[in-house]
Amino acid sequence: MEALSAFKIHYLDKKEVTLRTDCQAIIKFFNKSVSNKPSRVRWIAFTDYITGTEINIEFEHVEGTNNQLADALSRIVHHVTSKVTLPECQLQLLKQDILVKVASAAIEGLSRIKRARLEELSEKGFYGKLENLRTTKLEYLDLEVKEPLQGISNNISVIYDRLQLHSKVSIAEYKSIIELLNQIQDEIIRISKEQEKIQKGILFLQKEILILQPVTKEDLKKLTSEISELKKVVQEIKRQVS
């Protein structure tokens, strides 16, 4: 079936394939000249595949005794293959390679879990500060009210907490923006490469069109006129020589 699919190409001179086999039963089954017996069900997939290739398949019977095509479709084993064995040193290297890969995957998984846990704790601490955020005392805006040192300290602490939270939010947003910009840059690079491929393809097609462009009537008229002019030039040269 893989070989037949390889024939599905457009530059074949012919779309007919002759399949020679020593199994007369398959030929009759494909030609529907006999009733489909249950024993031939194993060939249905093969004949259906041939029908779907859009290639005209012609069967030709040849004398033989092996029935290789029928055996292959019936999944009959022809040869007994020996079990591949590796030397002890290669087996040890293979085991070590597998252990290293398993250990690397386990370490990577644990690292992801740890990072997720740290991010979760960081978010909880961040939003916890938002909930427990102290507020400034606005009564000190009245200039007649004297602000004690405790009130000044409270307002300074509030301002510091707000600035700290704002800086954390800004850093998180900055990281998100940088990641998004990197993704956009990668996408732009990918699109640029695709554009270069398309431009090369267009140039190649233009060259092919110019090479394979058929001769038009205008081209023939131009060629005829050039030949006529060339004849006149030749006659003039002959006249001058004589």
C-alpha positions as CSV (number, residue, x, y, z in Angstrom):
1,M,0.0,0.0,0.0
2,E,2.9,2.4,0.7
3,A,4.4,1.6,-2.7
4,L,1.1,2.3,-4.4
5,S,0.7,5.6,-2.6
6,A,4.1,6.6,-4.0
7,F,2.6,6.4,-7.5
8,K,0.1,9.2,-6.6
9,I,2.3,11.9,-8.1
10,H,1.4,14.3,-10.8
11,Y,4.4,13.9,-13.2
12,L,3.7,10.3,-14.2
13,D,3.3,9.8,-17.9
14,K,0.6,7.3,-17.3
15,K,-1.9,6.6,-14.6
16,E,-2.0,2.9,-15.1
17,V,-0.2,0.4,-12.9
18,T,0.2,-3.3,-13.7
19,L,0.3,-5.4,-10.6
20,R,1.6,-8.9,-11.2
21,T,0.8,-11.6,-8.6
22,D,0.6,-15.3,-8.4
23,C,-2.6,-15.2,-6.3
24,Q,-5.6,-15.7,-8.6
25,A,-8.0,-15.4,-5.7
26,I,-7.1,-11.7,-5.2
27,I,-7.5,-11.0,-8.9
28,K,-10.9,-12.5,-8.9
29,F,-11.9,-10.8,-5.7
30,F,-10.8,-7.4,-7.1
31,N,-12.6,-7.9,-10.4
32,K,-15.8,-9.0,-8.4
33,S,-16.1,-12.0,-10.8
34,V,-16.8,-14.4,-7.9
35,S,-18.8,-14.1,-4.7
36,N,-17.0,-12.6,-1.7
37,K,-16.3,-15.5,0.6
38,P,-15.6,-14.9,4.3
39,S,-12.1,-16.2,3.7
40,R,-11.3,-13.3,1.5
41,V,-12.4,-10.6,4.0
42,R,-8.7,-10.0,4.8
43,W,-8.2,-8.6,1.3
44,I,-11.1,-6.0,1.5
45,A,-8.8,-3.3,2.9
46,F,-6.3,-3.8,0.1
47,T,-8.8,-3.7,-2.7
48,D,-10.6,-0.7,-1.2
49,Y,-7.2,1.1,-0.9
50,I,-6.5,0.4,-4.6
51,T,-9.9,1.8,-5.5
52,G,-9.2,5.0,-3.6
53,T,-5.8,5.7,-5.2
54,E,-7.5,7.0,-8.4
55,I,-5.0,5.0,-10.4
56,N,-6.1,2.4,-12.9
57,I,-4.8,-0.9,-11.5
58,E,-4.5,-3.8,-13.9
59,F,-3.8,-7.2,-12.5
60,E,-1.8,-9.8,-14.3
61,H,-1.5,-13.3,-13.2
62,V,2.0,-14.9,-13.1
63,E,2.9,-18.5,-12.3
64,G,4.3,-19.0,-8.9
65,T,4.0,-20.9,-5.7
66,N,4.9,-18.5,-2.9
67,N,1.8,-16.3,-2.9
68,Q,3.8,-13.5,-1.3
69,L,1.1,-10.8,-1.8
70,A,-1.6,-13.0,-0.2
71,D,0.7,-14.0,2.6
72,A,1.6,-10.3,3.3
73,L,-2.1,-9.3,3.4
74,S,-2.8,-12.3,5.6
75,R,-0.1,-11.3,8.0
76,I,1.7,-14.7,7.7
77,V,5.2,-14.5,8.9
78,H,7.7,-15.7,6.3
79,H,11.0,-15.3,8.3
80,V,11.9,-15.8,11.9
81,T,14.0,-12.8,13.0
82,S,16.5,-13.2,15.8
83,K,16.2,-11.2,19.0
84,V,18.5,-8.3,19.1
85,T,20.8,-8.5,22.1
86,L,23.1,-5.7,23.3
87,P,26.5,-6.1,24.9
88,E,26.6,-5.7,28.7
89,C,28.5,-2.4,28.5
90,Q,25.8,-0.9,26.1
91,L,23.0,-2.2,28.4
92,Q,24.7,-0.4,31.4
93,L,25.0,2.8,29.4
94,L,21.3,2.5,28.3
95,K,20.2,2.0,31.9
96,Q,22.2,5.0,33.1
97,D,20.8,7.1,30.3
98,I,17.2,6.1,31.3
99,L,17.9,6.8,35.0
100,V,19.4,10.3,34.2
101,K,16.3,11.2,32.1
102,V,13.9,10.0,34.8
103,A,15.8,11.9,37.5
104,S,15.9,15.0,35.3
105,A,12.2,14.8,34.8
106,A,11.6,14.3,38.5
107,I,13.8,17.3,39.4
108,E,12.0,19.5,36.9
109,G,8.6,18.4,38.2
110,L,9.6,19.2,41.8
111,S,11.0,22.6,40.7
112,R,7.7,23.5,39.0
113,I,5.8,22.5,42.2
114,K,8.2,24.6,44.3
115,R,7.9,27.6,42.0
116,A,4.1,27.4,42.0
117,R,4.0,27.1,45.8
118,L,6.3,30.2,46.2
119,E,4.1,32.2,43.8
120,E,1.0,31.1,45.7
121,L,2.6,32.2,49.0
122,S,3.7,35.5,47.5
123,E,0.2,36.3,46.2
124,K,-1.3,35.4,49.6
125,G,1.1,37.7,51.3
126,F,0.5,40.5,48.8
127,Y,-3.3,40.4,49.0
128,G,-3.1,39.9,52.7
129,K,-1.3,43.3,53.0
130,L,-4.0,44.9,50.9
131,E,-6.6,43.6,53.3
132,N,-4.7,44.7,56.4
133,L,-3.6,48.0,54.9
134,R,-3.7,50.9,57.4
135,T,-5.4,54.1,56.5
136,T,-4.2,57.6,57.0
137,K,-5.9,59.9,59.6
138,L,-7.5,62.8,57.7
139,E,-8.2,64.9,60.7
140,Y,-4.7,66.1,60.7
141,L,-5.4,68.0,57.4
142,D,-7.0,70.6,59.6
143,L,-4.2,73.0,60.3
144,E,-5.7,74.0,63.7
145,V,-5.3,70.4,64.9
146,K,-1.8,69.6,66.0
147,E,-0.5,66.3,64.7
148,P,1.3,64.2,67.3
149,L,4.4,62.2,66.5
150,Q,2.4,59.0,66.6
151,G,0.1,60.3,63.8
152,I,3.0,61.4,61.7
153,S,4.6,58.0,62.1
154,N,1.3,56.3,61.1
155,N,0.9,58.4,58.0
156,I,4.5,57.8,56.9
157,S,4.1,54.0,57.4
158,V,0.9,54.1,55.3
159,I,2.7,55.9,52.5
160,Y,5.6,53.5,52.6
161,D,3.3,50.5,52.5
162,R,1.4,51.9,49.5
163,L,4.6,52.7,47.7
164,Q,5.9,49.2,48.4
165,L,2.8,47.5,47.1
166,H,2.7,49.7,44.1
167,S,6.3,48.8,43.2
168,K,5.5,45.1,43.5
169,V,2.5,45.5,41.2
170,S,4.6,47.4,38.8
171,I,7.3,44.7,38.8
172,A,4.8,42.0,38.1
173,E,3.2,44.0,35.3
174,Y,6.7,44.8,33.9
175,K,7.5,41.0,33.8
176,S,4.2,40.3,32.0
177,I,4.8,43.0,29.5
178,I,8.4,41.8,28.8
179,E,7.1,38.2,28.3
180,L,4.5,39.5,25.9
181,L,7.0,41.6,24.0
182,N,9.3,38.6,23.7
183,Q,6.4,36.5,22.3
184,I,5.5,39.2,19.8
185,Q,9.2,39.5,18.7
186,D,9.4,35.7,18.2
187,E,6.2,35.8,16.2
188,I,7.5,38.7,14.1
189,I,10.8,36.8,13.4
190,R,8.8,33.7,12.4
191,I,6.5,35.8,10.1
192,S,9.6,37.4,8.5
193,K,11.1,34.1,7.7
194,E,7.8,32.9,6.2
195,Q,7.6,36.1,4.2
196,E,11.2,35.5,2.8
197,K,10.2,32.0,1.8
198,I,7.1,33.3,0.0
199,Q,9.1,36.0,-1.8
200,K,11.6,33.4,-3.0
201,G,8.8,31.2,-4.2
202,I,7.2,34.2,-6.0
203,L,10.5,35.0,-7.7
204,F,10.9,31.4,-8.7
205,L,7.4,31.3,-10.2
206,Q,8.1,34.5,-12.1
207,K,11.2,33.0,-13.6
208,E,9.3,29.8,-14.5
209,I,6.5,31.9,-16.1
210,L,9.0,33.9,-18.2
211,I,10.7,30.7,-19.3
212,L,7.5,28.8,-20.1
213,Q,5.5,31.7,-21.4
214,P,3.9,30.8,-24.8
215,V,4.6,32.7,-28.0
216,T,1.8,35.3,-28.7
217,K,0.7,36.7,-32.0
218,E,2.5,40.0,-31.2
219,D,5.7,38.0,-30.7
220,L,5.3,36.3,-34.1
221,K,4.6,39.6,-35.8
222,K,7.7,41.2,-34.2
223,L,9.8,38.2,-35.1
224,T,8.6,38.4,-38.7
225,S,9.3,42.0,-39.0
226,E,12.8,41.5,-37.6
227,I,13.4,38.7,-40.2
228,S,12.2,41.1,-42.9
229,E,14.5,43.8,-41.8
230,L,17.4,41.3,-41.6
231,K,16.7,40.3,-45.2
232,K,16.8,43.9,-46.3
233,V,20.1,44.4,-44.5
234,V,21.6,41.3,-46.2
235,Q,20.4,42.4,-49.6
236,E,21.9,45.9,-49.1
237,I,25.2,44.3,-48.1
238,K,25.2,42.1,-51.2
239,R,24.4,45.1,-53.4
240,Q,27.3,47.1,-51.9
241,V,29.7,44.1,-52.3
242,S,28.7,43.6,-55.9
